[in-house]
Amino acid sequence: MINLSEKRRSIYFRGHTTAVSGLAVSRPDDNFSSPTGSRDLQRLPRLGVKQDRSPVFFPGTQLRHLIREALLMGACKAAGGRLPLKDHFMLIQGVAIGEMAKELSSVSMDGTIERAGGLRSVNPLISLGGFWKHAGSLGVNDWIPEETDRQVYYLHSKMRAMPHKRNAELLDLLSDDDVDKLKRIMNEDGEIARKVREIEEEIKQLKKSYATASAAEKKKLGDQMTKLEDIKAGIKSEKEGPTETLVRPVEGYEAICPGTVMKSGIDITRANDLDLGFVLYALKQISKRPYVGAHGADGKGEFALDWEVKTWGDDLEDPVILGRVKVGLLDFEIIPENGLSTLQDALDKAQDAFADPKKYGLDFSLFNPQKAVA
């Protein structure tokens, strides 16, 4: 019997994440220029230097965001449906705003020793996520592809098209005046695209010369490029239709290949049964829509988790497997091991705590350690 209500333990979820669909992120700091694309190409983060040949991974922070959002929704449920914006910021991002920021800025933590009966016991959600001067106890690992001998990501290219040209039935839904306007826009679009391409080619050639130019030459080249950019902007601004050409390639993005299996896991440091239960609660809520990252409109982001849950304390001779947790679209499962009901019991307690927080002495809107009842 593993009793987490009497003794806190570190809990380890280890296993793998499967990319059910392609997985992509939009983090500008991950981008780099290479033969495969410009700095505008949305890249996956790299292990090591930002180069095409460096192994890619998927950031665990994406799952961490989902967990914190699920816990916020549980706290809102406990409050009757809603919480003020200041509580949203504290529970999701650990950031104080408005009067909360003023209140906490006046609180001194000097000489304060955190004990089990303090703020963390009254509002355990701050322990999982962490906030102002309170370290978080929930760690979420990055997702690292298990296979390194094959390509695990691909480049998703995009092309913006003219829908009325692709589907003539849409023309029947326009007035005669709008049909004439659309024709003008389409003719103009092609002409503008040609002019812009010519200018961009000139700018490209000037940039090549810029790298080896003298200081005086760089000044001259810079003035030329600025003038060309102004001309290009002027051409676009005179368009009757959208500023950008309608039919054109759109910078794509990198995505983890569907079916890719990645090492993953989470840790909960010094967890009691409620801490464990809240994480399981969040994972159960995530199974309603297990999507992370960017480009959901392209069907990207779906994932599945399969984790073994273990613990090992000073009172145990060997690690103990508490069970397995599986998360998929509309599918959440706890599989007990060794006859232990620890995981299910913890989840049941967390669900009960969100339904009736006073029963457990909880207040998910309390963030000032000086107001916590020890």
C-alpha positions in Angstrom: 0.0 0.0 0.0 1.4 3.4 -1.1 -0.2 6.1 1.1 0.5 9.5 -0.3 -1.7 11.3 2.2 0.7 10.4 5.0 4.1 10.7 3.2 5.0 12.9 0.2 6.9 11.1 -2.6 8.3 12.0 -5.9 6.3 10.5 -8.7 7.7 9.7 -12.1 5.7 9.3 -15.3 7.9 7.7 -18.0 7.1 6.4 -21.5 6.4 7.8 -24.8 4.4 10.3 -26.8 3.1 9.4 -30.3 2.5 12.1 -32.9 -0.9 11.0 -34.2 -0.9 13.9 -36.7 2.0 16.2 -37.6 3.3 18.3 -34.7 4.5 21.9 -35.3 5.3 24.9 -33.2 5.5 28.6 -33.8 8.5 30.0 -31.8 10.4 32.7 -33.8 13.6 32.1 -31.8 13.9 28.6 -33.2 14.0 29.8 -36.8 17.2 30.0 -38.9 18.1 30.5 -42.5 19.5 27.5 -44.5 19.2 26.0 -48.0 15.8 24.5 -47.0 14.2 27.9 -46.1 14.5 31.5 -44.9 14.3 32.8 -41.4 10.6 33.1 -41.9 10.2 29.4 -42.1 8.8 28.1 -38.9 11.3 25.6 -37.5 11.1 22.9 -34.9 13.6 23.4 -32.1 17.0 21.7 -32.4 19.2 19.8 -30.0 22.3 21.8 -30.4 23.1 24.3 -33.1 20.4 25.7 -35.3 21.1 23.7 -38.4 19.2 21.3 -40.7 21.3 18.3 -39.6 20.8 18.9 -35.9 18.2 16.5 -34.3 14.8 18.0 -33.7 12.5 17.7 -30.6 9.1 18.9 -29.5 9.0 21.3 -26.5 7.4 19.8 -23.4 6.2 23.3 -22.4 3.4 22.8 -24.9 2.0 20.0 -22.7 2.7 22.0 -19.5 0.5 24.8 -20.8 -2.3 22.3 -21.4 -2.0 20.9 -17.8 -2.1 24.4 -16.2 -5.1 25.4 -18.3 -6.9 22.2 -17.3 -6.2 22.9 -13.7 -7.4 26.5 -14.0 -10.7 25.2 -15.5 -10.9 22.9 -12.5 -10.4 25.8 -10.1 -13.1 27.8 -12.0 -15.5 24.8 -11.5 -14.7 24.9 -7.8 -15.5 28.6 -7.7 -18.9 28.1 -9.3 -17.9 28.7 -12.9 -15.6 31.7 -13.0 -12.5 33.3 -11.5 -11.3 36.9 -11.9 -8.6 37.6 -14.4 -5.9 38.0 -11.8 -6.4 34.4 -10.7 -6.2 33.2 -14.3 -2.8 34.9 -14.7 -1.6 33.4 -11.4 -2.7 29.9 -12.1 -1.7 29.7 -15.7 1.4 31.8 -15.8 2.4 32.4 -12.2 2.3 36.2 -12.9 0.6 38.7 -10.6 -1.3 41.7 -12.2 -3.1 44.7 -10.9 -3.8 44.8 -7.1 -2.4 41.3 -6.7 1.0 42.5 -7.9 0.9 45.3 -5.4 -0.2 43.0 -2.6 2.5 40.4 -3.2 5.3 43.0 -3.9 4.9 44.2 -0.3 5.2 40.6 1.1 8.7 39.7 2.3 9.9 36.1 2.1 13.1 36.8 3.9 13.7 34.2 6.6 10.6 32.3 5.6 10.9 28.5 5.6 8.2 26.8 3.7 6.4 24.1 5.6 3.8 21.5 4.6 1.0 23.4 6.4 1.5 26.7 4.6 0.2 28.2 1.4 1.0 25.1 -0.7 -1.4 23.0 1.4 -4.2 25.6 1.0 -3.7 26.1 -2.7 -1.8 23.1 -4.1 -2.2 24.3 -7.7 0.6 26.9 -7.1 2.9 24.1 -6.2 2.3 22.2 -9.4 2.7 25.3 -11.6 4.9 27.5 -9.5 4.6 31.3 -9.1 6.1 34.3 -7.4 9.0 33.0 -5.2 7.4 29.5 -5.0 9.1 26.9 -7.2 6.9 24.6 -9.1 6.9 20.9 -8.3 5.7 19.7 -11.8 8.4 19.0 -14.3 7.5 18.3 -18.0 10.2 16.8 -20.2 10.7 17.6 -23.9 9.6 15.0 -26.4 12.7 13.5 -28.0 12.2 11.2 -31.1 13.3 7.7 -30.3 14.6 6.9 -33.8 17.6 8.9 -34.8 18.5 6.9 -38.0 15.6 8.3 -40.1 14.0 11.6 -40.9 11.4 12.3 -38.2 10.1 15.7 -39.6 9.0 17.1 -42.9 8.5 20.5 -44.5 4.8 21.4 -44.9 4.6 23.8 -47.9 1.6 26.0 -48.5 0.1 27.8 -51.5 -2.5 30.5 -51.3 -5.0 30.0 -54.2 -7.9 31.9 -55.7 -11.0 30.1 -54.4 -13.4 31.6 -57.0 -11.1 30.3 -59.8 -10.9 26.8 -58.2 -14.7 26.6 -57.6 -16.7 28.4 -60.3 -19.9 27.8 -58.3 -18.9 30.6 -56.0 -19.2 33.1 -58.8 -23.0 32.4 -58.8 -23.1 33.8 -55.3 -21.8 37.2 -56.3 -23.5 40.1 -58.0 -22.5 41.1 -61.5 -20.7 44.2 -60.2 -18.7 42.0 -57.8 -17.8 39.5 -60.6 -16.4 42.4 -62.6 -14.5 43.6 -59.6 -13.1 40.1 -59.0 -11.9 39.9 -62.6 -10.1 43.2 -62.2 -8.5 42.0 -58.9 -7.3 38.8 -60.5 -5.8 40.6 -63.6 -4.2 43.1 -61.3 -2.9 40.4 -59.0 -1.0 38.7 -61.8 0.6 42.0 -63.0 1.5 43.2 -59.5 3.0 39.8 -58.7 5.3 40.1 -61.8 6.4 43.6 -60.8 7.1 42.6 -57.2 9.1 39.5 -58.2 11.3 41.7 -60.4 11.9 44.1 -57.6 12.6 41.3 -55.1 15.1 39.8 -57.5 16.9 43.2 -57.6 17.0 43.3 -53.8 18.3 39.8 -53.6 21.2 40.6 -55.9 22.0 43.8 -54.0 22.1 41.7 -50.7 24.6 39.4 -52.3 26.9 42.3 -53.1 26.4 43.8 -49.7 28.3 41.0 -47.9 31.7 41.9 -49.6 31.2 45.6 -50.1 33.2 48.4 -48.5 31.7 50.7 -45.9 31.0 53.4 -48.6 29.5 50.8 -51.0 27.3 49.4 -48.2 25.8 52.8 -47.6 25.0 53.1 -51.3 23.6 49.6 -51.6 21.6 50.1 -48.4 20.0 53.3 -49.9 19.2 51.4 -53.1 17.5 48.5 -51.2 15.5 51.0 -49.1 14.3 52.8 -52.3 13.3 49.5 -53.9 11.4 48.4 -50.8 9.5 51.7 -50.9 8.7 51.2 -54.5 7.5 47.7 -53.8 5.3 48.9 -50.9 3.9 51.7 -53.2 2.9 49.1 -55.8 1.1 47.0 -53.3 -0.7 49.9 -51.7 -2.3 50.9 -55.0 -4.0 47.5 -55.4 -7.8 47.3 -55.5 -7.7 43.9 -53.8 -5.6 42.7 -50.8 -2.1 44.2 -50.4 -0.4 40.8 -50.8 -0.9 38.9 -54.0 -3.7 36.3 -53.7 -2.1 33.4 -55.6 1.4 32.9 -54.2 3.5 30.4 -52.2 3.3 30.9 -48.5 6.3 30.2 -46.3 5.7 26.7 -44.8 6.8 25.1 -41.6 8.5 22.0 -40.2 6.4 19.3 -38.5 7.1 16.1 -36.7 6.0 13.2 -38.9 2.7 11.5 -38.0 3.5 8.2 -36.3 6.8 9.4 -34.7 7.4 7.9 -31.3 9.1 10.2 -28.8 10.5 9.7 -25.3 8.5 11.8 -22.8 7.5 12.1 -19.2 6.7 14.3 -16.2 7.8 14.4 -12.6 6.0 15.6 -9.5 8.4 16.4 -6.7 7.3 15.6 -3.1 3.7 14.9 -4.1 0.9 14.0 -1.9 -2.3 12.3 -3.1 -3.9 15.6 -4.1 -0.9 16.7 -6.2 -0.9 13.4 -8.0 -4.7 13.5 -8.4 -4.7 17.0 -9.9 -2.2 16.0 -12.5 -4.2 13.0 -13.4 -7.3 15.2 -13.5 -5.6 17.5 -16.0 -4.5 14.6 -18.2 -8.1 13.3 -18.2 -9.4 16.7 -19.3 -6.7 17.0 -22.0 -7.9 13.7 -23.5 -11.1 15.6 -24.6 -8.8 17.3 -27.1 -5.2 16.2 -27.0 -3.7 18.8 -29.3 -0.6 20.9 -28.9 1.4 23.4 -30.9 0.6 25.4 -34.0 -1.3 25.0 -37.3 -4.4 23.3 -36.0 -6.2 24.5 -39.1 -4.0 22.1 -41.1 -4.9 19.3 -38.8 -1.7 19.4 -36.9 -1.2 18.9 -33.1 -2.9 15.6 -32.1 -0.8 13.3 -29.8 -1.2 10.3 -27.6 0.6 9.5 -24.3 1.5 6.1 -22.8 3.3 6.4 -19.5 4.3 4.1 -16.7 4.0 5.7 -13.2 6.6 4.9 -10.5 7.8 6.0 -7.1 10.6 5.2 -4.8 11.1 6.5 -1.3 13.4 5.8 1.7 10.8 3.4 3.1 10.8 1.3 0.0 13.5 -1.2 -0.9 12.8 -1.0 -4.7 10.9 1.3 -7.1 7.2 0.6 -7.1 5.1 0.7 -10.3 1.8 2.4 -9.4 0.3 1.8 -12.8 0.0 3.1 -16.4 -1.7 6.1 -17.7 -2.8 6.4 -21.4 -4.1 9.6 -23.0 -5.6 9.8 -26.5 -8.4 11.6 -28.3 -11.6 10.9 -26.3 -9.7 8.2 -24.5 -8.3 8.2 -20.9 -7.3 5.1 -19.1 -5.6 4.3 -15.8 -4.3 0.7 -15.7 -3.4 -0.4 -12.1 -0.3 -2.4 -11.3 0.6 -4.7 -8.4 -2.9 -4.5 -7.1 -2.5 -0.8 -6.2 -5.4 1.6 -6.6 -3.1 4.6 -5.8 -3.7 6.4 -9.1 -7.4 6.0 -9.3 -7.8 6.9 -5.6 -5.8 10.1 -6.2 -7.9 11.0 -9.3 -11.1 10.4 -7.4 -9.9 12.6 -4.5 -8.9 15.4 -6.9 -12.3 15.4 -8.6 -14.0 15.5 -5.3 -11.7 18.4 -4.2 -12.7 20.5 -7.2 -16.4 19.7 -6.5 -16.1 20.6 -2.8 -12.8 22.4 -2.0 -13.9 23.4 1.5 -14.1 19.8 2.4 -10.3 19.6 2.1 -9.6 23.1 3.3 -8.6 24.4 -0.1 -8.8 27.9 -1.6 -7.6 28.1 -5.2 -7.7 31.9 -5.1 -5.3 32.3 -2.2 -1.8 33.4 -3.3 -0.5 35.4 -0.3 1.6 33.2 2.0 0.9 35.5 4.9 -2.8 34.8 4.6 -2.4 31.0 4.5 -3.6 29.1 7.6 -0.7 26.9 8.8 
